[in-house]
Amino acid sequence: MTALLVFTGVNAVLVSTIGPVYDFVCFLPYWERRRERCHQEREAALAKDSQLK
């Protein structure tokens, strides 16, 4: 019974902390810069391809 209570308590703590951790990881400025850089690289590649045609 003690193991079940400990397991449930640990899961409750993990579930309650996942929101802030998710927000921190997903909205880091690194990911925003990386997404923007990839977008610019794609646009440059498309512009280069259109110039070659």
mmCIF entry with sequence, helices, sheets and N, C-alpha, C, O atoms, coordinates in Angstrom:
data_MODEL
# 
_entry.id   MODEL 
# 
_entity.id                         1 
_entity.type                       polymer 
_entity.pdbx_number_of_molecules   1 
# 
_entity_poly.entity_id                      1 
_entity_poly.type                           'polypeptide(L)' 
_entity_poly.nstd_linkage                   no 
_entity_poly.nstd_monomer                   no 
_entity_poly.pdbx_seq_one_letter_code       MTALLVFTGVNAVLVSTIGPVYDFVCFLPYWERRRERCHQEREAALAKDSQLK 
_entity_poly.pdbx_seq_one_letter_code_can   MTALLVFTGVNAVLVSTIGPVYDFVCFLPYWERRRERCHQEREAALAKDSQLK 
_entity_poly.pdbx_strand_id                 A 
# 
loop_
_entity_poly_seq.entity_id 
_entity_poly_seq.num 
_entity_poly_seq.mon_id 
_entity_poly_seq.hetero 
1 1  MET n 
1 2  THR n 
1 3  ALA n 
1 4  LEU n 
1 5  LEU n 
1 6  VAL n 
1 7  PHE n 
1 8  THR n 
1 9  GLY n 
1 10 VAL n 
1 11 ASN n 
1 12 ALA n 
1 13 VAL n 
1 14 LEU n 
1 15 VAL n 
1 16 SER n 
1 17 THR n 
1 18 ILE n 
1 19 GLY n 
1 20 PRO n 
1 21 VAL n 
1 22 TYR n 
1 23 ASP n 
1 24 PHE n 
1 25 VAL n 
1 26 CYS n 
1 27 PHE n 
1 28 LEU n 
1 29 PRO n 
1 30 TYR n 
1 31 TRP n 
1 32 GLU n 
1 33 ARG n 
1 34 ARG n 
1 35 ARG n 
1 36 GLU n 
1 37 ARG n 
1 38 CYS n 
1 39 HIS n 
1 40 GLN n 
1 41 GLU n 
1 42 ARG n 
1 43 GLU n 
1 44 ALA n 
1 45 ALA n 
1 46 LEU n 
1 47 ALA n 
1 48 LYS n 
1 49 ASP n 
1 50 SER n 
1 51 GLN n 
1 52 LEU n 
1 53 LYS n 
# 
_struct_asym.id          A 
_struct_asym.entity_id   1 
# 
loop_
_struct_conf.conf_type_id 
_struct_conf.id 
_struct_conf.pdbx_PDB_helix_id 
_struct_conf.beg_label_comp_id 
_struct_conf.beg_label_asym_id 
_struct_conf.beg_label_seq_id 
_struct_conf.pdbx_beg_PDB_ins_code 
_struct_conf.end_label_comp_id 
_struct_conf.end_label_asym_id 
_struct_conf.end_label_seq_id 
_struct_conf.pdbx_end_PDB_ins_code 
_struct_conf.beg_auth_comp_id 
_struct_conf.beg_auth_asym_id 
_struct_conf.beg_auth_seq_id 
_struct_conf.end_auth_comp_id 
_struct_conf.end_auth_asym_id 
_struct_conf.end_auth_seq_id 
_struct_conf.pdbx_PDB_helix_class 
_struct_conf.details 
_struct_conf.pdbx_PDB_helix_length 
HELX_P HELX_P1 AA1 THR A 2  ? CYS A 26 ? THR A 2  CYS A 26 1 ? 25 
HELX_P HELX_P2 AA2 PRO A 29 ? LEU A 52 ? PRO A 29 LEU A 52 1 ? 24 
# 
_struct_conf_type.id          HELX_P 
_struct_conf_type.criteria    ? 
_struct_conf_type.reference   ? 
# 
loop_
_atom_site.group_PDB 
_atom_site.id 
_atom_site.type_symbol 
_atom_site.label_atom_id 
_atom_site.label_alt_id 
_atom_site.label_comp_id 
_atom_site.label_asym_id 
_atom_site.label_entity_id 
_atom_site.label_seq_id 
_atom_site.pdbx_PDB_ins_code 
_atom_site.Cartn_x 
_atom_site.Cartn_y 
_atom_site.Cartn_z 
_atom_site.occupancy 
_atom_site.B_iso_or_equiv 
_atom_site.pdbx_formal_charge 
_atom_site.auth_seq_id 
_atom_site.auth_comp_id 
_atom_site.auth_asym_id 
_atom_site.auth_atom_id 
_atom_site.pdbx_PDB_model_num 
ATOM 1   N N  . MET A 1 1  ? 0.825  -1.192 0.000   1.00 0.00 ? 1  MET A N  1 
ATOM 2   C CA . MET A 1 1  ? 0.000  0.000  0.000   1.00 0.00 ? 1  MET A CA 1 
ATOM 3   C C  . MET A 1 1  ? 0.873  1.261  0.000   1.00 0.00 ? 1  MET A C  1 
ATOM 4   O O  . MET A 1 1  ? 0.564  2.238  -0.683  1.00 0.00 ? 1  MET A O  1 
ATOM 5   N N  . THR A 1 2  ? 1.956  1.229  0.765   1.00 0.00 ? 2  THR A N  1 
ATOM 6   C CA . THR A 1 2  ? 2.860  2.382  0.810   1.00 0.00 ? 2  THR A CA 1 
ATOM 7   C C  . THR A 1 2  ? 3.469  2.644  -0.555  1.00 0.00 ? 2  THR A C  1 
ATOM 8   O O  . THR A 1 2  ? 3.602  3.796  -0.968  1.00 0.00 ? 2  THR A O  1 
ATOM 9   N N  . ALA A 1 3  ? 3.838  1.587  -1.254  1.00 0.00 ? 3  ALA A N  1 
ATOM 10  C CA . ALA A 1 3  ? 4.429  1.748  -2.587  1.00 0.00 ? 3  ALA A CA 1 
ATOM 11  C C  . ALA A 1 3  ? 3.432  2.388  -3.541  1.00 0.00 ? 3  ALA A C  1 
ATOM 12  O O  . ALA A 1 3  ? 3.810  3.225  -4.361  1.00 0.00 ? 3  ALA A O  1 
ATOM 13  N N  . LEU A 1 4  ? 2.174  2.010  -3.444  1.00 0.00 ? 4  LEU A N  1 
ATOM 14  C CA . LEU A 1 4  ? 1.148  2.591  -4.304  1.00 0.00 ? 4  LEU A CA 1 
ATOM 15  C C  . LEU A 1 4  ? 0.967  4.085  -4.021  1.00 0.00 ? 4  LEU A C  1 
ATOM 16  O O  . LEU A 1 4  ? 0.814  4.880  -4.948  1.00 0.00 ? 4  LEU A O  1 
ATOM 17  N N  . LEU A 1 5  ? 0.984  4.458  -2.756  1.00 0.00 ? 5  LEU A N  1 
ATOM 18  C CA . LEU A 1 5  ? 0.857  5.871  -2.396  1.00 0.00 ? 5  LEU A CA 1 
ATOM 19  C C  . LEU A 1 5  ? 2.062  6.677  -2.871  1.00 0.00 ? 5  LEU A C  1 
ATOM 20  O O  . LEU A 1 5  ? 1.913  7.793  -3.370  1.00 0.00 ? 5  LEU A O  1 
ATOM 21  N N  . VAL A 1 6  ? 3.242  6.116  -2.715  1.00 0.00 ? 6  VAL A N  1 
ATOM 22  C CA . VAL A 1 6  ? 4.450  6.811  -3.178  1.00 0.00 ? 6  VAL A CA 1 
ATOM 23  C C  . VAL A 1 6  ? 4.410  6.960  -4.694  1.00 0.00 ? 6  VAL A C  1 
ATOM 24  O O  . VAL A 1 6  ? 4.715  8.028  -5.225  1.00 0.00 ? 6  VAL A O  1 
ATOM 25  N N  . PHE A 1 7  ? 4.036  5.894  -5.384  1.00 0.00 ? 7  PHE A N  1 
ATOM 26  C CA . PHE A 1 7  ? 3.951  5.933  -6.845  1.00 0.00 ? 7  PHE A CA 1 
ATOM 27  C C  . PHE A 1 7  ? 2.948  6.990  -7.305  1.00 0.00 ? 7  PHE A C  1 
ATOM 28  O O  . PHE A 1 7  ? 3.230  7.755  -8.227  1.00 0.00 ? 7  PHE A O  1 
ATOM 29  N N  . THR A 1 8  ? 1.793  7.033  -6.671  1.00 0.00 ? 8  THR A N  1 
ATOM 30  C CA . THR A 1 8  ? 0.770  8.017  -7.017  1.00 0.00 ? 8  THR A CA 1 
ATOM 31  C C  . THR A 1 8  ? 1.254  9.430  -6.716  1.00 0.00 ? 8  THR A C  1 
ATOM 32  O O  . THR A 1 8  ? 1.011  10.345 -7.503  1.00 0.00 ? 8  THR A O  1 
ATOM 33  N N  . GLY A 1 9  ? 1.927  9.621  -5.602  1.00 0.00 ? 9  GLY A N  1 
ATOM 34  C CA . GLY A 1 9  ? 2.450  10.941 -5.252  1.00 0.00 ? 9  GLY A CA 1 
ATOM 35  C C  . GLY A 1 9  ? 3.498  11.419 -6.232  1.00 0.00 ? 9  GLY A C  1 
ATOM 36  O O  . GLY A 1 9  ? 3.493  12.581 -6.637  1.00 0.00 ? 9  GLY A O  1 
ATOM 37  N N  . VAL A 1 10 ? 4.395  10.531 -6.614  1.00 0.00 ? 10 VAL A N  1 
ATOM 38  C CA . VAL A 1 10 ? 5.439  10.903 -7.582  1.00 0.00 ? 10 VAL A CA 1 
ATOM 39  C C  . VAL A 1 10 ? 4.806  11.263 -8.918  1.00 0.00 ? 10 VAL A C  1 
ATOM 40  O O  . VAL A 1 10 ? 5.204  12.242 -9.550  1.00 0.00 ? 10 VAL A O  1 
ATOM 41  N N  . ASN A 1 11 ? 3.835  10.490 -9.349  1.00 0.00 ? 11 ASN A N  1 
ATOM 42  C CA . ASN A 1 11 ? 3.159  10.803 -10.611 1.00 0.00 ? 11 ASN A CA 1 
ATOM 43  C C  . ASN A 1 11 ? 2.428  12.134 -10.532 1.00 0.00 ? 11 ASN A C  1 
ATOM 44  O O  . ASN A 1 11 ? 2.429  12.893 -11.501 1.00 0.00 ? 11 ASN A O  1 
ATOM 45  N N  . ALA A 1 12 ? 1.811  12.427 -9.410  1.00 0.00 ? 12 ALA A N  1 
ATOM 46  C CA . ALA A 1 12 ? 1.120  13.706 -9.256  1.00 0.00 ? 12 ALA A CA 1 
ATOM 47  C C  . ALA A 1 12 ? 2.096  14.869 -9.363  1.00 0.00 ? 12 ALA A C  1 
ATOM 48  O O  . ALA A 1 12 ? 1.790  15.882 -9.992  1.00 0.00 ? 12 ALA A O  1 
ATOM 49  N N  . VAL A 1 13 ? 3.255  14.730 -8.759  1.00 0.00 ? 13 VAL A N  1 
ATOM 50  C CA . VAL A 1 13 ? 4.273  15.787 -8.843  1.00 0.00 ? 13 VAL A CA 1 
ATOM 51  C C  . VAL A 1 13 ? 4.757  15.944 -10.278 1.00 0.00 ? 13 VAL A C  1 
ATOM 52  O O  . VAL A 1 13 ? 4.896  17.067 -10.763 1.00 0.00 ? 13 VAL A O  1 
ATOM 53  N N  . LEU A 1 14 ? 5.013  14.846 -10.956 1.00 0.00 ? 14 LEU A N  1 
ATOM 54  C CA . LEU A 1 14 ? 5.488  14.917 -12.340 1.00 0.00 ? 14 LEU A CA 1 
ATOM 55  C C  . LEU A 1 14 ? 4.448  15.550 -13.258 1.00 0.00 ? 14 LEU A C  1 
ATOM 56  O O  . LEU A 1 14 ? 4.792  16.370 -14.109 1.00 0.00 ? 14 LEU A O  1 
ATOM 57  N N  . VAL A 1 15 ? 3.201  15.183 -13.098 1.00 0.00 ? 15 VAL A N  1 
ATOM 58  C CA . VAL A 1 15 ? 2.142  15.753 -13.936 1.00 0.00 ? 15 VAL A CA 1 
ATOM 59  C C  . VAL A 1 15 ? 1.988  17.245 -13.677 1.00 0.00 ? 15 VAL A C  1 
ATOM 60  O O  . VAL A 1 15 ? 1.749  18.009 -14.612 1.00 0.00 ? 15 VAL A O  1 
ATOM 61  N N  . SER A 1 16 ? 2.120  17.670 -12.438 1.00 0.00 ? 16 SER A N  1 
ATOM 62  C CA . SER A 1 16 ? 1.946  19.089 -12.128 1.00 0.00 ? 16 SER A CA 1 
ATOM 63  C C  . SER A 1 16 ? 3.117  19.937 -12.608 1.00 0.00 ? 16 SER A C  1 
ATOM 64  O O  . SER A 1 16 ? 2.968  21.147 -12.785 1.00 0.00 ? 16 SER A O  1 
ATOM 65  N N  . THR A 1 17 ? 4.276  19.327 -12.821 1.00 0.00 ? 17 THR A N  1 
ATOM 66  C CA . THR A 1 17 ? 5.434  20.112 -13.263 1.00 0.00 ? 17 THR A CA 1 
ATOM 67  C C  . THR A 1 17 ? 5.667  20.040 -14.761 1.00 0.00 ? 17 THR A C  1 
ATOM 68  O O  . THR A 1 17 ? 6.533  20.749 -15.273 1.00 0.00 ? 17 THR A O  1 
ATOM 69  N N  . ILE A 1 18 ? 4.926  19.212 -15.479 1.00 0.00 ? 18 ILE A N  1 
ATOM 70  C CA . ILE A 1 18 ? 5.205  19.067 -16.909 1.00 0.00 ? 18 ILE A CA 1 
ATOM 71  C C  . ILE A 1 18 ? 4.844  20.324 -17.701 1.00 0.00 ? 18 ILE A C  1 
ATOM 72  O O  . ILE A 1 18 ? 5.494  20.619 -18.703 1.00 0.00 ? 18 ILE A O  1 
ATOM 73  N N  . GLY A 1 19 ? 3.838  21.060 -17.281 1.00 0.00 ? 19 GLY A N  1 
ATOM 74  C CA . GLY A 1 19 ? 3.439  22.273 -18.003 1.00 0.00 ? 19 GLY A CA 1 
ATOM 75  C C  . GLY A 1 19 ? 4.540  23.311 -18.095 1.00 0.00 ? 19 GLY A C  1 
ATOM 76  O O  . GLY A 1 19 ? 4.893  23.719 -19.201 1.00 0.00 ? 19 GLY A O  1 
ATOM 77  N N  . PRO A 1 20 ? 5.099  23.755 -16.976 1.00 0.00 ? 20 PRO A N  1 
ATOM 78  C CA . PRO A 1 20 ? 6.193  24.742 -17.051 1.00 0.00 ? 20 PRO A CA 1 
ATOM 79  C C  . PRO A 1 20 ? 7.427  24.210 -17.773 1.00 0.00 ? 20 PRO A C  1 
ATOM 80  O O  . PRO A 1 20 ? 8.092  24.959 -18.489 1.00 0.00 ? 20 PRO A O  1 
ATOM 81  N N  . VAL A 1 21 ? 7.739  22.936 -17.597 1.00 0.00 ? 21 VAL A N  1 
ATOM 82  C CA . VAL A 1 21 ? 8.905  22.362 -18.292 1.00 0.00 ? 21 VAL A CA 1 
ATOM 83  C C  . VAL A 1 21 ? 8.656  22.362 -19.791 1.00 0.00 ? 21 VAL A C  1 
ATOM 84  O O  . VAL A 1 21 ? 9.540  22.727 -20.565 1.00 0.00 ? 21 VAL A O  1 
ATOM 85  N N  . TYR A 1 22 ? 7.464  21.957 -20.208 1.00 0.00 ? 22 TYR A N  1 
ATOM 86  C CA . TYR A 1 22 ? 7.118  21.955 -21.629 1.00 0.00 ? 22 TYR A CA 1 
ATOM 87  C C  . TYR A 1 22 ? 7.223  23.360 -22.211 1.00 0.00 ? 22 TYR A C  1 
ATOM 88  O O  . TYR A 1 22 ? 7.794  23.544 -23.286 1.00 0.00 ? 22 TYR A O  1 
ATOM 89  N N  . ASP A 1 23 ? 6.679  24.347 -21.516 1.00 0.00 ? 23 ASP A N  1 
ATOM 90  C CA . ASP A 1 23 ? 6.744  25.724 -21.997 1.00 0.00 ? 23 ASP A CA 1 
ATOM 91  C C  . ASP A 1 23 ? 8.187  26.205 -22.111 1.00 0.00 ? 23 ASP A C  1 
ATOM 92  O O  . ASP A 1 23 ? 8.548  26.874 -23.079 1.00 0.00 ? 23 ASP A O  1 
ATOM 93  N N  . PHE A 1 24 ? 9.006  25.864 -21.125 1.00 0.00 ? 24 PHE A N  1 
ATOM 94  C CA . PHE A 1 24 ? 10.406 26.294 -21.147 1.00 0.00 ? 24 PHE A CA 1 
ATOM 95  C C  . PHE A 1 24 ? 11.142 25.683 -22.327 1.00 0.00 ? 24 PHE A C  1 
ATOM 96  O O  . PHE A 1 24 ? 11.877 26.376 -23.030 1.00 0.00 ? 24 PHE A O  1 
ATOM 97  N N  . VAL A 1 25 ? 10.949 24.396 -22.546 1.00 0.00 ? 25 VAL A N  1 
ATOM 98  C CA . VAL A 1 25 ? 11.673 23.706 -23.615 1.00 0.00 ? 25 VAL A CA 1 
ATOM 99  C C  . VAL A 1 25 ? 11.170 24.139 -24.988 1.00 0.00 ? 25 VAL A C  1 
ATOM 100 O O  . VAL A 1 25 ? 11.972 24.368 -25.893 1.00 0.00 ? 25 VAL A O  1 
ATOM 101 N N  . CYS A 1 26 ? 9.873  24.253 -25.153 1.00 0.00 ? 26 CYS A N  1 
ATOM 102 C CA . CYS A 1 26 ? 9.312  24.529 -26.473 1.00 0.00 ? 26 CYS A CA 1 
ATOM 103 C C  . CYS A 1 26 ? 9.444  25.979 -26.890 1.00 0.00 ? 26 CYS A C  1 
ATOM 104 O O  . CYS A 1 26 ? 9.474  26.266 -28.086 1.00 0.00 ? 26 CYS A O  1 
ATOM 105 N N  . PHE A 1 27 ? 9.521  26.886 -25.960 1.00 0.00 ? 27 PHE A N  1 
ATOM 106 C CA . PHE A 1 27 ? 9.543  28.297 -26.314 1.00 0.00 ? 27 PHE A CA 1 
ATOM 107 C C  . PHE A 1 27 ? 10.885 28.956 -26.029 1.00 0.00 ? 27 PHE A C  1 
ATOM 108 O O  . PHE A 1 27 ? 10.957 30.171 -25.840 1.00 0.00 ? 27 PHE A O  1 
ATOM 109 N N  . LEU A 1 28 ? 11.939 28.161 -25.999 1.00 0.00 ? 28 LEU A N  1 
ATOM 110 C CA . LEU A 1 28 ? 13.276 28.725 -25.847 1.00 0.00 ? 28 LEU A CA 1 
ATOM 111 C C  . LEU A 1 28 ? 13.611 29.585 -27.066 1.00 0.00 ? 28 LEU A C  1 
ATOM 112 O O  . LEU A 1 28 ? 13.226 29.240 -28.183 1.00 0.00 ? 28 LEU A O  1 
ATOM 113 N N  . PRO A 1 29 ? 14.304 30.672 -26.874 1.00 0.00 ? 29 PRO A N  1 
ATOM 114 C CA . PRO A 1 29 ? 14.696 31.508 -28.020 1.00 0.00 ? 29 PRO A CA 1 
ATOM 115 C C  . PRO A 1 29 ? 15.511 30.740 -29.054 1.00 0.00 ? 29 PRO A C  1 
ATOM 116 O O  . PRO A 1 29 ? 15.468 31.068 -30.240 1.00 0.00 ? 29 PRO A O  1 
ATOM 117 N N  . TYR A 1 30 ? 16.261 29.711 -28.616 1.00 0.00 ? 30 TYR A N  1 
ATOM 118 C CA . TYR A 1 30 ? 17.047 28.910 -29.562 1.00 0.00 ? 30 TYR A CA 1 
ATOM 119 C C  . TYR A 1 30 ? 16.144 28.315 -30.637 1.00 0.00 ? 30 TYR A C  1 
ATOM 120 O O  . TYR A 1 30 ? 16.475 28.368 -31.821 1.00 0.00 ? 30 TYR A O  1 
ATOM 121 N N  . TRP A 1 31 ? 15.013 27.752 -30.238 1.00 0.00 ? 31 TRP A N  1 
ATOM 122 C CA . TRP A 1 31 ? 14.114 27.111 -31.200 1.00 0.00 ? 31 TRP A CA 1 
ATOM 123 C C  . TRP A 1 31 ? 13.496 28.144 -32.125 1.00 0.00 ? 31 TRP A C  1 
ATOM 124 O O  . TRP A 1 31 ? 13.295 27.880 -33.311 1.00 0.00 ? 31 TRP A O  1 
ATOM 125 N N  . GLU A 1 32 ? 13.194 29.317 -31.588 1.00 0.00 ? 32 GLU A N  1 
ATOM 126 C CA . GLU A 1 32 ? 12.621 30.366 -32.427 1.00 0.00 ? 32 GLU A CA 1 
ATOM 127 C C  . GLU A 1 32 ? 13.636 30.816 -33.481 1.00 0.00 ? 32 GLU A C  1 
ATOM 128 O O  . GLU A 1 32 ? 13.295 30.979 -34.653 1.00 0.00 ? 32 GLU A O  1 
ATOM 129 N N  . ARG A 1 33 ? 14.884 31.014 -33.051 1.00 0.00 ? 33 ARG A N  1 
ATOM 130 C CA . ARG A 1 33 ? 15.925 31.416 -34.010 1.00 0.00 ? 33 ARG A CA 1 
ATOM 131 C C  . ARG A 1 33 ? 16.158 30.319 -35.037 1.00 0.00 ? 33 ARG A C  1 
ATOM 132 O O  . ARG A 1 33 ? 16.331 30.608 -36.222 1.00 0.00 ? 33 ARG A O  1 
ATOM 133 N N  . ARG A 1 34 ? 16.166 29.075 -34.603 1.00 0.00 ? 34 ARG A N  1 
ATOM 134 C CA . ARG A 1 34 ? 16.401 27.946 -35.510 1.00 0.00 ? 34 ARG A CA 1 
ATOM 135 C C  . ARG A 1 34 ? 15.273 27.841 -36.534 1.00 0.00 ? 34 ARG A C  1 
ATOM 136 O O  . ARG A 1 34 ? 15.521 27.606 -37.716 1.00 0.00 ? 34 ARG A O  1 
ATOM 137 N N  . ARG A 1 35 ? 14.038 28.017 -36.077 1.00 0.00 ? 35 ARG A N  1 
ATOM 138 C CA . ARG A 1 35 ? 12.898 27.955 -36.981 1.00 0.00 ? 35 ARG A CA 1 
ATOM 139 C C  . ARG A 1 35 ? 12.969 29.067 -38.019 1.00 0.00 ? 35 ARG A C  1 
ATOM 140 O O  . ARG A 1 35 ? 12.695 28.845 -39.198 1.00 0.00 ? 35 ARG A O  1 
ATOM 141 N N  . GLU A 1 36 ? 13.337 30.260 -37.574 1.00 0.00 ? 36 GLU A N  1 
ATOM 142 C CA . GLU A 1 36 ? 13.449 31.395 -38.490 1.00 0.00 ? 36 GLU A CA 1 
ATOM 143 C C  . GLU A 1 36 ? 14.585 31.175 -39.488 1.00 0.00 ? 36 GLU A C  1 
ATOM 144 O O  . GLU A 1 36 ? 14.433 31.479 -40.671 1.00 0.00 ? 36 GLU A O  1 
ATOM 145 N N  . ARG A 1 37 ? 15.727 30.650 -39.023 1.00 0.00 ? 37 ARG A N  1 
ATOM 146 C CA . ARG A 1 37 ? 16.857 30.389 -39.910 1.00 0.00 ? 37 ARG A CA 1 
ATOM 147 C C  . ARG A 1 37 ? 16.497 29.346 -40.967 1.00 0.00 ? 37 ARG A C  1 
ATOM 148 O O  . ARG A 1 37 ? 16.848 29.498 -42.137 1.00 0.00 ? 37 ARG A O  1 
ATOM 149 N N  . CYS A 1 38 ? 15.797 28.287 -40.554 1.00 0.00 ? 38 CYS A N  1 
ATOM 150 C CA . CYS A 1 38 ? 15.375 27.255 -41.505 1.00 0.00 ? 38 CYS A CA 1 
ATOM 151 C C  . CYS A 1 38 ? 14.418 27.836 -42.536 1.00 0.00 ? 38 CYS A C  1 
ATOM 152 O O  . CYS A 1 38 ? 14.487 27.499 -43.718 1.00 0.00 ? 38 CYS A O  1 
ATOM 153 N N  . HIS A 1 39 ? 13.532 28.704 -42.087 1.00 0.00 ? 39 HIS A N  1 
ATOM 154 C CA . HIS A 1 39 ? 12.587 29.342 -42.993 1.00 0.00 ? 39 HIS A CA 1 
ATOM 155 C C  . HIS A 1 39 ? 13.328 30.204 -44.024 1.00 0.00 ? 39 HIS A C  1 
ATOM 156 O O  . HIS A 1 39 ? 13.001 30.167 -45.211 1.00 0.00 ? 39 HIS A O  1 
ATOM 157 N N  . GLN A 1 40 ? 14.311 30.969 -43.579 1.00 0.00 ? 40 GLN A N  1 
ATOM 158 C CA . GLN A 1 40 ? 15.086 31.805 -44.490 1.00 0.00 ? 40 GLN A CA 1 
ATOM 159 C C  . GLN A 1 40 ? 15.889 30.962 -45.474 1.00 0.00 ? 40 GLN A C  1 
ATOM 160 O O  . GLN A 1 40 ? 16.005 31.310 -46.649 1.00 0.00 ? 40 GLN A O  1 
ATOM 161 N N  . GLU A 1 41 ? 16.448 29.845 -44.987 1.00 0.00 ? 41 GLU A N  1 
ATOM 162 C CA . GLU A 1 41 ? 17.208 28.968 -45.882 1.00 0.00 ? 41 GLU A CA 1 
ATOM 163 C C  . GLU A 1 41 ? 16.302 28.368 -46.949 1.00 0.00 ? 41 GLU A C  1 
ATOM 164 O O  . GLU A 1 41 ? 16.702 28.252 -48.108 1.00 0.00 ? 41 GLU A O  1 
ATOM 165 N N  . ARG A 1 42 ? 15.090 27.987 -46.571 1.00 0.00 ? 42 ARG A N  1 
ATOM 166 C CA . ARG A 1 42 ? 14.142 27.445 -47.538 1.00 0.00 ? 42 ARG A CA 1 
ATOM 167 C C  . ARG A 1 42 ? 13.774 28.489 -48.588 1.00 0.00 ? 42 ARG A C  1 
ATOM 168 O O  . ARG A 1 42 ? 13.714 28.187 -49.780 1.00 0.00 ? 42 ARG A O  1 
ATOM 169 N N  . GLU A 1 43 ? 13.526 29.726 -48.137 1.00 0.00 ? 43 GLU A N  1 
ATOM 170 C CA . GLU A 1 43 ? 13.193 30.785 -49.085 1.00 0.00 ? 43 GLU A CA 1 
ATOM 171 C C  . GLU A 1 43 ? 14.357 31.065 -50.037 1.00 0.00 ? 43 GLU A C  1 
ATOM 172 O O  . GLU A 1 43 ? 14.144 31.293 -51.228 1.00 0.00 ? 43 GLU A O  1 
ATOM 173 N N  . ALA A 1 44 ? 15.580 31.047 -49.517 1.00 0.00 ? 44 ALA A N  1 
ATOM 174 C CA . ALA A 1 44 ? 16.749 31.281 -50.357 1.00 0.00 ? 44 ALA A CA 1 
ATOM 175 C C  . ALA A 1 44 ? 16.904 30.169 -51.388 1.00 0.00 ? 44 ALA A C  1 
ATOM 176 O O  . ALA A 1 44 ? 17.229 30.433 -52.546 1.00 0.00 ? 44 ALA A O  1 
ATOM 177 N N  . ALA A 1 45 ? 16.673 28.928 -50.970 1.00 0.00 ? 45 ALA A N  1 
ATOM 178 C CA . ALA A 1 45 ? 16.781 27.807 -51.895 1.00 0.00 ? 45 ALA A CA 1 
ATOM 179 C C  . ALA A 1 45 ? 15.719 27.891 -52.981 1.00 0.00 ? 45 ALA A C  1 
ATOM 180 O O  . ALA A 1 45 ? 15.992 27.593 -54.144 1.00 0.00 ? 45 ALA A O  1 
ATOM 181 N N  . LEU A 1 46 ? 14.513 28.294 -52.607 1.00 0.00 ? 46 LEU A N  1 
ATOM 182 C CA . LEU A 1 46 ? 13.446 28.431 -53.613 1.00 0.00 ? 46 LEU A CA 1 
ATOM 183 C C  . LEU A 1 46 ? 13.771 29.561 -54.590 1.00 0.00 ? 46 LEU A C  1 
ATOM 184 O O  . LEU A 1 46 ? 13.531 29.429 -55.790 1.00 0.00 ? 46 LEU A O  1 
ATOM 185 N N  . ALA A 1 47 ? 14.311 30.664 -54.090 1.00 0.00 ? 47 ALA A N  1 
ATOM 186 C CA . ALA A 1 47 ? 14.671 31.787 -54.955 1.00 0.00 ? 47 ALA A CA 1 
ATOM 187 C C  . ALA A 1 47 ? 15.791 31.383 -55.901 1.00 0.00 ? 47 ALA A C  1 
ATOM 188 O O  . ALA A 1 47 ? 15.787 31.773 -57.069 1.00 0.00 ? 47 ALA A O  1 
ATOM 189 N N  . LYS A 1 48 ? 16.744 30.610 -55.412 1.00 0.00 ? 48 LYS A N  1 
ATOM 190 C CA . LYS A 1 48 ? 17.847 30.147 -56.249 1.00 0.00 ? 48 LYS A CA 1 
ATOM 191 C C  . LYS A 1 48 ? 17.338 29.207 -57.341 1.00 0.00 ? 48 LYS A C  1 
ATOM 192 O O  . LYS A 1 48 ? 17.763 29.288 -58.494 1.00 0.00 ? 48 LYS A O  1 
ATOM 193 N N  . ASP A 1 49 ? 16.427 28.317 -56.962 1.00 0.00 ? 49 ASP A N  1 
ATOM 194 C CA . ASP A 1 49 ? 15.865 27.385 -57.943 1.00 0.00 ? 49 ASP A CA 1 
ATOM 195 C C  . ASP A 1 49 ? 15.073 28.122 -59.018 1.00 0.00 ? 49 ASP A C  1 
ATOM 196 O O  . ASP A 1 49 ? 15.121 27.749 -60.190 1.00 0.00 ? 49 ASP A O  1 
ATOM 197 N N  . SER A 1 50 ? 14.353 29.152 -58.630 1.00 0.00 ? 50 SER A N  1 
ATOM 198 C CA . SER A 1 50 ? 13.555 29.897 -59.603 1.00 0.00 ? 50 SER A CA 1 
ATOM 199 C C  . SER A 1 50 ? 14.441 30.718 -60.549 1.00 0.00 ? 50 SER A C  1 
ATOM 200 O O  . SER A 1 50 ? 14.057 30.976 -61.690 1.00 0.00 ? 50 SER A O  1 
ATOM 201 N N  . GLN A 1 51 ? 15.616 31.124 -60.082 1.00 0.00 ? 51 GLN A N  1 
ATOM 202 C CA . GLN A 1 51 ? 16.545 31.853 -60.930 1.00 0.00 ? 51 GLN A CA 1 
ATOM 203 C C  . GLN A 1 51 ? 17.193 30.935 -61.950 1.00 0.00 ? 51 GLN A C  1 
ATOM 204 O O  . GLN A 1 51 ? 17.522 31.367 -63.055 1.00 0.00 ? 51 GLN A O  1 
ATOM 205 N N  . LEU A 1 52 ? 17.380 29.669 -61.589 1.00 0.00 ? 52 LEU A N  1 
ATOM 206 C CA . LEU A 1 52 ? 18.023 28.710 -62.487 1.00 0.00 ? 52 LEU A CA 1 
ATOM 207 C C  . LEU A 1 52 ? 17.101 28.276 -63.618 1.00 0.00 ? 52 LEU A C  1 
ATOM 208 O O  . LEU A 1 52 ? 17.580 27.824 -64.658 1.00 0.00 ? 52 LEU A O  1 
ATOM 209 N N  . LYS A 1 53 ? 15.803 28.401 -63.440 1.00 0.00 ? 53 LYS A N  1 
ATOM 210 C CA . LYS A 1 53 ? 14.838 27.941 -64.458 1.00 0.00 ? 53 LYS A CA 1 
ATOM 211 C C  . LYS A 1 53 ? 14.699 28.939 -65.574 1.00 0.00 ? 53 LYS A C  1 
ATOM 212 O O  . LYS A 1 53 ? 13.933 28.715 -66.511 1.00 0.00 ? 53 LYS A O  1 
# 
